[in-house]
Amino acid sequence: MIWAWGRVTVWPLILPNCTQFVLAFYAALKAGGVVVAINPTFPRQNG
């Protein structure tokens, strides 16, 4: 498989705190991407 992306690729990681997040985070960085971490278990702020 050939990956083709532009100069800066932003990868959203929608994962809770788990081992898979750590692996995906470092894989994205190694591939040259920029990671945006989104934790679906984080409590919502009221206000």
C-alpha positions as CSV (number, residue, x, y, z in Angstrom):
1,M,0.0,0.0,0.0
2,I,1.3,3.4,-0.9
3,W,0.4,6.3,1.4
4,A,0.1,9.7,-0.3
5,W,-0.5,12.8,1.8
6,G,0.5,16.4,1.6
7,R,3.2,18.3,3.5
8,V,1.5,18.1,6.9
9,T,-1.0,15.4,7.6
10,V,-3.2,15.7,10.8
11,W,-4.3,12.4,12.2
12,P,-7.1,12.5,14.8
13,L,-6.8,9.7,17.3
14,I,-10.2,9.0,18.9
15,L,-9.2,6.5,21.6
16,P,-9.4,6.3,25.4
17,N,-6.2,5.9,27.5
18,C,-5.1,2.5,26.4
19,T,-2.1,0.7,24.8
20,Q,-3.5,1.1,21.3
21,F,-3.4,4.9,21.7
22,V,0.3,4.8,22.5
23,L,1.1,2.6,19.5
24,A,-1.0,4.7,17.1
25,F,0.4,7.9,18.5
26,Y,4.0,6.9,17.8
27,A,3.2,5.3,14.5
28,A,1.6,8.5,13.3
29,L,4.6,10.5,14.4
30,K,7.1,8.1,12.8
31,A,5.1,8.3,9.5
32,G,5.4,12.1,9.6
33,G,1.9,13.1,10.7
34,V,0.7,15.5,13.4
35,V,-1.5,13.9,16.0
36,V,-4.6,15.4,17.5
37,A,-5.6,13.3,20.6
38,I,-9.3,13.0,21.2
39,N,-10.4,11.1,24.3
40,P,-14.1,10.0,24.2
41,T,-14.1,9.1,27.9
42,F,-13.0,12.6,29.0
43,P,-15.9,14.3,31.0
44,R,-17.7,17.1,29.3
45,Q,-17.4,20.6,30.8
46,N,-20.6,22.3,31.8
47,G,-20.8,26.0,31.2
